Amino acid sequence: MARRPRLAPVDVEVLREAVETMLALPIWGRRHEFYSAWLVTEFDKALPERLTFRVQEGILAFPFRATPIADMESAAGPIELWAELRSPYHNPIGASRKNGIQPDYRFLAGPDPQCDTVLAVEAKQYLRPAAKNPGQALADYSGGLPKAVVILAAYGPVSPSAIIYVPQSRRHRAHVHDYVHPGAPGCSSFQQQIAAALPPPKPKLVAPQATLKLSWDPVVPDLDLHAYIATGDAEQHIYHARKVSEHVELVKDVLDGREPERMIVRQCRDGLYLPVDVEVRAFTAGAALARAQLSLTVPTDRGPILVHLPASAPVNVRTWVALSIDADGTIDVHHDFIQRDEGANQYI
């Protein structure tokens, strides 16, 4: 029996992309469905470690009906990725659309498919450069989704004249990316625009210790930083009467606002943080946060950010639940106000 030749090791990612290129998708009978599903892998590359896919019994399904595909947290709030979600539009110019639009994918930042779509993506495949069909799709989707960036991703070429179908006032939101297929040069710019069109991830603390700084107008005499630290079933409270714990420290109780009040948050030995809620409180009776023009400076992976008292704060509010820090350092900015009287917590 002849000895089998040894097989040289091959990088799996390179092999996968080589096989995908060999598939020559445009000659397939169900090429659109396959190509549309493949685009989701480009979303995942554009948004590394941000998408959480909705897998049911080990299956990520792409039926031809409205289907939630994935979820994503962002600095602007939760985002949902939907496939084949329809919304009304009463002035389409595309012959195939009647009083509605149904892009292949849309990223939703709220419950209203029309007004809360921040990004819509349509998949197209053309053997030769086309203008009318892709141009009308861009016109209808940008018209029916007034706040969305609209991207047409094409496997092959698209005529540069496609954009003339889009009214001038909407062209800044309408984009064509052709030659978007495995190994093709269009993938890079397509991924970059996907990332740019969506809100960035929530900021994170990344240093072994981070110093939060509270600044305010001395017209309000005494503001205080408070931290509530989750430690198993218990909770530690760090503030002016108890300044130091192993993971959170109030550096100094500042009484007049002439310098920032500082609080240090430290990582545990495993590089994680204990979950912390940070509050800003007016100490003096009768004082209100709204008059203090306060800001909270937080060092993050994107540089220092300034967190301001929300404009929705009640005029006489004295306690603001400003932000929380999760175990991995992720920062959530809050718009919650709480009344702490005689040990009772009451949100307002």
N, C-alpha and C positions, 0 to 999 in steps of 0.2 A: 504493500500500500504506500502510495506517495505521501511524503510528509507535507502537511499544510504549511504554506508560507506564513511567517510571522506578520501580524498586523501592527502597523505603526500606530501609536496613540494619536488621536485627532481631537482638537479642541471642540467640545460639544456645541458651543455657541456658533462657531464658524461653520460647522457642519450643518446645523439647523438652518442658518441663513442661506447656505449654498443650496440646500434642498428646496427651500422656499422659492429661491430664484428660478430653479429648474422647473417649478410647477407651471410657469407661464400662465398665470391665472386667467388672462383675457380669453383663452380658448375654451375654458370650461363652460359647461351648460349652466351651472349655478354660480358663476364667477362673482356676481355682485354680492350675494350673501356671504360668500367666503371672504371676499376682500373687505367687506364692511366689518366682519368679525375680527379680521386681522388688524384693523385700525386700532382696536382696543389695546393691542400690545404696544402700539406707538403712544397711546395715552399713558400707559404704565411707565414707559421709558421717559416720557416728558415730565412725569410727576413721580419720581422715584420714592417708594415707600410711603406714598400718600394715599393711594386708593385701597379701600377695603372692599373686595368683590363679594357680591351676594351669591354664594354657592349653595345650592340645595342638593343634598344627597350626593355630593361630589361633582355636581354638574353646574357649569356656568352656561346658562341657556340664552339663546338669541332668537326667540320666536318673533314672527312678523306681527307684533302688537306691542302696545306700550308696556315696557318692562324696565324696572330698576336694575341697573347693572352693578353699580358700585357707590360707595359713600366716601366722603373726604372732609376732613376738618380743615378750616382755614381761619386766617385772622379776621375775616368778615363773618364767620359763622359756618354752619354745616353746608356742604355742597353735595348734591346727588347727581349721579350720571344715569341718564335714562336713554333707552333705545326706542325709536318709533313712537314717540309721544306726540300726539296731535294737538294743535291749538287753532283757534279760529283766525281766519284772515279773509276778508271779504273782497279784496281787490287783487287777486293773483293774476299774473300775466302768463304763467305757464299753463299750457293746455291741459296737463294732467292734474292740476290742482283746482278743486272746487270749494271755495269758501273755507279753506283751511290749509295748513301746512304741516308736514310731518317729516322733519329732518331725520337722518339716520341716528344722530346722537345729539343730546343737549345736556349741558351742565346747569342744574337748577339751584338757585340760592334761596328758594322759598316755595310756597304752595301754588303760586300762579304760573302756569306754563308759559303764558304769554309775556308777562312783565318781569318774571323772576329768572328767565333764561339769560345767563351771562355769556354762554358760548354755545354755538350750534355748529355741528360738523356734518357735512354731506359727502358721501362717497360716490365717485363717478369713475367710469372707465371708457376710454375712447381710443380707437385704433388710429384715428387721424385728429388733428387739432379741431375742436369744436368751439363755437361761440354762443349760439342761441340757447341751447339747453342749459349749459352751466351758468350762463349769464342770467337767464330767467330764474333759475333756482336761487342765485345770490340775491336777485332783486326781491323775490317773494319772501325769502327768509329774513332778510334785513328789514323788510317792511312790516312783517308780522311779528317780529321780535325786536321791539324798539330799543332795548338796552343791551342787546347781544352783539358780540363779535361773531361773524359768520365766516366759516372757513369751508371751502370746497377742496377736498383732497382727491386728486385724480391719479389713477394708476399710470396713465400715459400722458400725452400732451393735451394742453388746453390753449385755445387761441387767445392771444393777448387782448383781442377786441371783445372778449366776453364781458369785461367790466363796463362797457358802454351801456349795457342793459340796466345797470344800477343807477338810480338817481344820484346826482353829484353830492347831495347832502348826506348820503349814506355810504359813500365809497370808502370812507375811512374805517368803516366797520366790516367791509366785505373783502375777502382775500382768497386768492387762488394759489394752491400749491400743487403743481403737477409733478409727475415722475416720483410719486410717493409709493414705493413698493420695496420689498426686501433688497437691501444692498444699493438702492438708488440714492442719488445725491439730494433728492427733495426731502428725504426723511428728517434731516437735521434741522432745516428751517421750519418744517412742519412742527416738530417737537418743541422748538423754541417759541413758536407763536402760541401753541397750546398753553405752555407754562406762563407766558406773558399775559394771556387773556384772562387768567384765573387769579383770584386773590391768593397772596402768598400764604405759606403755612404760619401757624401761630408761632410767635417768638419763643425762644427758650433761654434759660440760664445755662451756661456751659462751663463757667469757671468753678474751681473747687469751692470758692466762696464768692458771693456777690453782695454788693452793698447797694441797698435801696435808699434813695434820698428824697425826703419830703420837704418841699419849699412852699412858703406861703407869704402873703402880705401881712406884715405885723399889725395891720388894723384889727385883725383877730388875734388876740394875745397868745393863745396856747392851743396848738393842735398836737395830737399824739398819734404815733404809730402803734398799732396793736397786732400781734400775730397769734393765731390759733393753730397749734401744731397737732396733727393727728398722730398719735402713738398707740397703735393697737386699739383697744377699747376705750382708752383715755384721751384726754386732750390737755395740752399745755398752753397756758396763756402767758405770753411775753409782752410786757408793757412797762410803764415807768416805775411800777412798784415791784416788778420782778423782771430785771433786765436781761438775764443770761440763762440760756440752756445750752445743751451740748451742740445744737444745730442752728439756733437762732439767737441773736444778741442785739439788744438795743444799745447803741454806743453811748448815747447821752440824751437826757430828757431836755429838749430845747423849749424854753418857755415863751420866747418873744418873736420867733420867726426871723430873727436877724441872721441866722445861719441855718442850713438844712438839718433836719433831724435824720439820723442815719440808723439803718437796721441791716445787720449782716445775716445772710442765709448761707449755711454751709452744707456741702454734700456729706453723705455718710461714707463709710469706708469703701462700700461697694460702688461708689460713684453716683448713687442715686440720692434723691432728696426725700425727706419726710414731707408729705403733703401739708401745705401751709396756706391758710387764708389770711390775707393782710387787710386790715381796716384802718381808716383814717377817722379820727374822732375829735370833735371840739370839746375841750375840757371845761372851759368856763361856762357857767350857767348863762343862758340867754344868747350865747354866741352861735353863729350859723356858718356852715362850711361855704355856702354860696358867696359870702362876702370875702372869703380868704384868697381867692384867685390861686388856689393851690395846684401844685403839680408834683407828680411822683416820678422820679427818674429811675429807670430799671435797666441794668446792663444785660444785653441779650446777644445771641449769635448774629444779630443784624446790627449791632452797635447799640448805644444807649437809646431807649425810647422814652418819650414823655407821656405819662398817663394823666389826663385831666379829669376833673369832676364833670360828669355828664351834664349837658344842658337841661336834661329832664329832672335834675335834682330839685326836690321841693325847697321852697324858699327857706324854711326854718330847719332843714334837716341837720342833724348833728353827728350822725355816724354813717359812713359810706363803706360798704364792703367793696374795696377797690379792686382786688385781684386775688387769684389763687395760683399756687405753684404746685404742679403735679410731681409725681415721683421722678419722671424723666426730665424735669425742668421746664416743661411746657407751661406757658403763662396764659391764663384766661383773664381778660379784663372784664369787670362786672359793672352793671348799671343798677345795683341793688342798694337800697337804703334801709337802715334798720334802726329801730328805737330800742335802746337798752335802758329800761327802767326797773329798778328793784329786782334785778336778776332775770327779768322776763325779756325775751327777744321777740320783737314784733316788726315784721317787714312792712314797709310803706311804699 
